[in-house]
Amino acid sequence: MLIKEILDHEAEMIAIRRDFHQHPELGFEEFRTSDRIAELLTGWGYEVHRGLGGTGVVGTLKVGSGGRRLGIRADMDALPMQEQTGLPWASAVEGKMHACGHDGHCAILLSAARYLAEHRPFSGTLHLIFQPSEESVGGAKRMIDDGLFTLFPCDAIFGLHNFPLIPAGQIMTKPGALMASSDSMTVHLEGKGGHGSMPENSIDPTVAGAAIVMALQTIVSRNVDPQDAAVVTVGSLQSGTTHNIIPHSAVLKLNMRTFKPEVRDAVKARIKTIVQGQAESFGVKASIEPDFGYPVTINDPAQTEFALQVARDAFGAEWVADPQEVKSAMGSEDFSFMLEEVPGCYVWLGTGKGKDDYSVHHPLYQFNDECISIGATYWVKLTEAYLR
């Protein structure tokens, strides 16, 4: 059952969410967004700290004499893509869009923050963490490196993500590996350019690049245990400018995903071996530049069962998926860095309407505003249960 006082402020929270949506900001550029969040939290009585991770915001509320410390996280950044929804509150910024629903995550946590500040139904310390740059280079890690859990110690931490391809209001999660690690890297190939009619006088990096792309496909089929999961994707092969010129260089951009640290290490090593070996066979020089990586998102079993029980108590068991039937996702999440530091759980909140539901990262994606109060009620119930 949704909390009445949260529903009473639902229209205001929807307006806040749509304002964020109209003014999307990319990772580490969330200046307007963080200003607004800090303003709201301060007005509701939170002690607000700014600057962790550049644009991060932490709002702290201490109530009573309880010694437990709870962290709840929402991400703030948008994506570098053009919105095509045509909605009245569509992005007003060319080439930027909240296509992953982080505007909704902020509105959910703010809605819960308001209720918790007004009613204070707990005893302990609550840290609300508004994190920059989940989509790009790990704002969670940067906040941690800046002292997040030293300044704001947490005994447990929780986060959620909207999921538009499951019914609105359904809660899904599981213990252990929920989302994959992600490692992106760039391969630079240097050959010897020349005239397309005289390939014998050149060293063609395009051919070497094509061979590398095909050879990389054997890693999952021949180097990974079939009972484990892994993905290796070459998302870009850039080489040359026209028909009759053999280029001097080529660039490959690739990404790999796994669920186990040992598989992650093995796939990385195999990529390096294949790239160097294939390049050498064509007489091409190769170098690999790591771009960034996220570890596996691993939910603590005890905290996951706690999070699931809160959902069952709040909404009924029929709205909570059986964790044994929940499949891990090959998508990745930098909340994983926080889970490496503090036991906790990451939860998926269904936001599907049943029609016209586009997945996240789609130019027609729409966040379901009806789920703001659902998510806020969940955070309130979780806070009450953890900080009794």
MOSUL-V726973 format. One record per residue. N is the residue number from 1. RES is the residue in one letter. OMEGA is omega as a letter, one per 30 degrees, with the letter a starting at -180 (999 if undefined). NEAR is the number of other C-alpha atoms within 8 Angstrom. D_FIRST is the distance of its C-alpha to the first C-alpha in Angstrom with 2 decimals. Layout:
[[N	RES	OMEGA	NEAR	D_FIRST] [N	RES	OMEGA	NEAR	D_FIRST]]
//
This chain:
[[1	M	a	4	0.00] [2	L	a	9	3.78] [3	I	a	8	6.53] [4	K	a	6	8.84] [5	E	l	7	11.93] [6	I	l	14	11.24] [7	L	l	9	10.85] [8	D	a	7	14.00] [9	H	a	9	15.89] [10	E	a	11	14.82] [11	A	l	7	18.24] [12	E	a	7	20.10] [13	M	l	13	18.56] [14	I	l	11	19.33] [15	A	l	8	22.82] [16	I	l	9	23.24] [17	R	a	12	22.34] [18	R	l	10	24.80] [19	D	l	9	27.39] [20	F	a	10	27.25] [21	H	l	13	27.58] [22	Q	a	11	30.63] [23	H	a	9	32.27] [24	P	l	14	31.93] [25	E	a	13	33.87] [26	L	a	12	35.12] [27	G	a	13	35.07] [28	F	l	12	36.62] [29	E	a	8	36.97] [30	E	a	14	33.56] [31	F	l	9	35.30] [32	R	a	7	33.66] [33	T	a	10	30.16] [34	S	l	12	30.67] [35	D	a	8	32.28] [36	R	l	8	29.27] [37	I	l	10	26.82] [38	A	l	12	29.22] [39	E	a	8	29.59] [40	L	a	8	25.90] [41	L	l	15	25.43] [42	T	l	10	28.64] [43	G	l	7	27.60] [44	W	l	9	24.44] [45	G	l	8	26.63] [46	Y	l	11	26.56] [47	E	a	9	29.88] [48	V	l	11	30.51] [49	H	a	7	32.90] [50	R	l	9	34.23] [51	G	l	8	36.65] [52	L	a	12	35.55] [53	G	a	14	36.09] [54	G	a	7	37.66] [55	T	a	14	34.70] [56	G	l	14	31.99] [57	V	l	15	29.90] [58	V	l	11	28.48] [59	G	a	13	26.54] [60	T	l	11	26.66] [61	L	l	11	24.95] [62	K	a	8	26.34] [63	V	l	10	24.84] [64	G	a	7	26.50] [65	S	a	6	28.85] [66	G	a	10	26.76] [67	G	a	7	28.76] [68	R	a	10	26.23] [69	R	a	13	25.92] [70	L	l	14	23.07] [71	G	l	13	23.52] [72	I	a	11	21.10] [73	R	l	13	22.94] [74	A	l	14	22.75] [75	D	a	12	25.80] [76	M	a	15	27.44] [77	D	l	18	30.28] [78	A	a	15	30.99] [79	L	l	13	33.34] [80	P	a	8	36.98] [81	M	a	8	36.59] [82	Q	l	9	36.94] [83	E	a	13	33.98] [84	Q	a	6	34.59] [85	T	a	9	31.49] [86	G	a	6	33.20] [87	L	l	5	30.03] [88	P	a	4	30.64] [89	W	l	8	29.07] [90	A	a	10	30.88] [91	S	l	13	32.71] [92	A	a	6	35.61] [93	V	a	9	37.30] [94	E	l	6	39.65] [95	G	l	8	38.99] [96	K	a	15	35.70] [97	M	l	15	32.16] [98	H	a	13	28.63] [99	A	l	13	28.62] [100	C	l	9	26.42] [101	G	l	12	23.42] [102	H	l	12	24.23] [103	D	l	13	23.79] [104	G	l	11	20.13] [105	H	l	14	19.90] [106	C	a	13	21.44] [107	A	l	13	19.17] [108	I	a	13	16.03] [109	L	l	14	17.75] [110	L	l	12	19.11] [111	S	l	15	15.85] [112	A	a	13	14.68] [113	A	a	10	18.26] [114	R	a	10	18.26] [115	Y	a	12	15.34] [116	L	l	10	16.85] [117	A	a	11	20.25] [118	E	a	7	19.44] [119	H	l	6	17.58] [120	R	a	8	19.16] [121	P	a	6	16.94] [122	F	l	10	19.20] [123	S	a	12	22.86] [124	G	a	14	24.62] [125	T	l	14	25.32] [126	L	l	12	23.01] [127	H	l	14	24.79] [128	L	a	13	23.24] [129	I	l	12	25.64] [130	F	a	13	26.25] [131	Q	l	16	28.74] [132	P	l	16	31.48] [133	S	l	15	33.02] [134	E	a	16	30.86] [135	E	a	9	32.58] [136	S	a	7	36.19] [137	V	l	8	37.74] [138	G	l	11	35.15] [139	G	l	15	33.84] [140	A	a	15	32.04] [141	K	a	10	35.42] [142	R	l	10	37.05] [143	M	l	13	34.55] [144	I	l	11	35.17] [145	D	l	7	38.92] [146	D	l	8	38.71] [147	G	a	9	37.38] [148	L	a	11	33.57] [149	F	l	8	33.05] [150	T	l	6	36.21] [151	L	a	6	35.13] [152	F	a	7	31.43] [153	P	l	8	31.32] [154	C	l	12	28.08] [155	D	l	10	27.47] [156	A	l	11	24.80] [157	I	a	15	23.69] [158	F	l	11	20.88] [159	G	l	11	20.67] [160	L	l	11	18.95] [161	H	l	10	20.33] [162	N	a	10	19.08] [163	F	a	12	20.27] [164	P	a	15	21.03] [165	L	l	10	22.47] [166	I	a	9	19.38] [167	P	l	11	16.53] [168	A	l	11	14.06] [169	G	l	10	10.99] [170	Q	l	12	12.99] [171	I	l	13	13.89] [172	M	l	13	17.58] [173	T	l	13	20.06] [174	K	l	11	22.87] [175	P	l	13	25.25] [176	G	a	9	28.63] [177	A	l	12	29.74] [178	L	a	15	26.90] [179	M	a	14	28.98] [180	A	l	17	32.74] [181	S	l	17	35.28] [182	S	l	14	36.94] [183	D	l	12	40.52] [184	S	a	12	42.34] [185	M	l	12	46.09] [186	T	l	12	48.97] [187	V	l	12	52.26] [188	H	l	12	55.40] [189	L	l	14	58.40] [190	E	l	11	61.86] [191	G	l	14	64.62] [192	K	a	12	67.69] [193	G	l	12	67.50] [194	G	a	12	70.21] [195	H	a	10	71.35] [196	G	a	9	69.55] [197	S	a	5	72.94] [198	M	a	8	74.00] [199	P	a	11	71.18] [200	E	l	5	73.77] [201	N	a	6	74.12] [202	S	l	12	70.41] [203	I	a	13	67.60] [204	D	l	15	64.67] [205	P	l	16	61.25] [206	T	l	12	59.49] [207	V	l	7	60.80] [208	A	l	12	59.85] [209	G	l	14	56.35] [210	A	l	8	56.00] [211	A	l	9	57.22] [212	I	l	12	54.73] [213	V	a	9	51.83] [214	M	a	8	52.92] [215	A	l	9	53.69] [216	L	a	10	50.27] [217	Q	a	9	48.77] [218	T	a	9	50.46] [219	I	a	13	48.50] [220	V	a	10	45.41] [221	S	a	8	47.56] [222	R	a	6	50.28] [223	N	a	8	49.23] [224	V	l	12	45.64] [225	D	a	6	44.87] [226	P	l	6	43.45] [227	Q	l	4	40.63] [228	D	a	8	39.57] [229	A	l	9	38.13] [230	A	l	11	39.72] [231	V	l	9	40.21] [232	V	a	12	43.16] [233	T	l	7	43.17] [234	V	a	10	45.94] [235	G	a	8	44.34] [236	S	l	8	47.54] [237	L	a	10	51.28] [238	Q	a	7	53.23] [239	S	l	10	56.99] [240	G	a	11	59.83] [241	T	a	6	60.33] [242	T	a	5	62.52] [243	H	a	5	64.40] [244	N	l	7	67.58] [245	I	l	11	66.69] [246	I	a	14	65.76] [247	P	l	15	63.44] [248	H	a	13	64.07] [249	S	l	14	60.50] [250	A	a	15	57.10] [251	V	l	13	53.57] [252	L	l	13	50.79] [253	K	a	12	47.16] [254	L	a	13	45.20] [255	N	l	13	41.92] [256	M	a	13	41.14] [257	R	a	13	37.96] [258	T	l	15	37.62] [259	F	a	14	35.31] [260	K	l	7	37.85] [261	P	a	8	39.95] [262	E	l	6	43.09] [263	V	l	12	42.60] [264	R	a	12	41.95] [265	D	a	8	45.24] [266	A	a	8	47.14] [267	V	l	12	46.07] [268	K	a	8	46.98] [269	A	a	8	50.36] [270	R	l	9	51.00] [271	I	a	10	50.25] [272	K	a	9	52.84] [273	T	a	8	55.38] [274	I	a	11	55.03] [275	V	a	10	55.20] [276	Q	a	10	58.28] [277	G	l	8	59.97] [278	Q	l	11	59.55] [279	A	a	15	60.60] [280	E	a	10	63.65] [281	S	l	7	64.70] [282	F	a	9	64.95] [283	G	a	8	66.60] [284	V	l	14	63.64] [285	K	a	9	62.41] [286	A	l	12	58.69] [287	S	a	8	56.36] [288	I	a	9	52.64] [289	E	l	8	50.56] [290	P	a	8	47.08] [291	D	l	8	44.62] [292	F	l	8	41.41] [293	G	l	9	39.22] [294	Y	l	13	35.77] [295	P	l	10	35.41] [296	V	l	16	33.15] [297	T	a	18	29.46] [298	I	l	13	29.20] [299	N	l	16	25.99] [300	D	a	11	26.66] [301	P	a	8	25.85] [302	A	a	6	24.52] [303	Q	l	12	22.29] [304	T	l	15	21.05] [305	E	l	9	20.10] [306	F	a	8	18.34] [307	A	l	10	16.38] [308	L	a	11	15.50] [309	Q	l	8	14.48] [310	V	a	12	12.12] [311	A	l	14	10.45] [312	R	a	12	10.65] [313	D	a	8	9.23] [314	A	a	11	6.16] [315	F	a	9	5.67] [316	G	a	9	8.43] [317	A	a	9	12.11] [318	E	a	7	12.71] [319	W	a	11	11.23] [320	V	a	12	13.55] [321	A	l	12	17.23] [322	D	a	7	19.87] [323	P	l	9	21.67] [324	Q	l	5	24.96] [325	E	a	6	24.54] [326	V	l	10	23.71] [327	K	l	5	26.93] [328	S	a	8	28.11] [329	A	l	8	28.77] [330	M	l	9	32.16] [331	G	a	7	30.68] [332	S	a	12	31.03] [333	E	a	11	29.25] [334	D	l	14	30.89] [335	F	l	11	27.98] [336	S	l	12	30.17] [337	F	l	12	32.55] [338	M	l	12	29.98] [339	L	l	14	29.09] [340	E	a	8	32.85] [341	E	a	6	32.89] [342	V	l	10	29.70] [343	P	a	12	27.67] [344	G	a	12	24.26] [345	C	l	15	22.19] [346	Y	a	14	21.68] [347	V	l	11	18.62] [348	W	l	11	18.43] [349	L	l	14	15.44] [350	G	l	15	15.99] [351	T	a	16	16.66] [352	G	l	13	18.77] [353	K	l	10	18.99] [354	G	l	6	21.26] [355	K	l	5	24.34] [356	D	l	5	26.41] [357	D	l	11	24.63] [358	Y	l	10	27.13] [359	S	l	9	26.97] [360	V	a	10	27.09] [361	H	l	8	30.64] [362	H	a	8	31.40] [363	P	l	11	32.87] [364	L	l	8	30.57] [365	Y	l	13	27.32] [366	Q	l	9	24.51] [367	F	l	8	21.34] [368	N	a	9	18.25] [369	D	l	7	17.11] [370	E	a	6	13.84] [371	C	l	10	12.83] [372	I	a	15	13.65] [373	S	l	14	10.37] [374	I	l	10	8.72] [375	G	l	11	11.64] [376	A	l	14	11.69] [377	T	l	13	8.33] [378	Y	a	11	9.82] [379	W	l	10	13.09] [380	V	a	11	12.07] [381	K	l	10	10.59] [382	L	l	10	13.74] [383	T	l	11	15.97] [384	E	a	10	14.96] [385	A	a	8	15.57] [386	Y	a	8	18.78] [387	L	a	13	20.22] [388	R	999	8	19.68]]
//
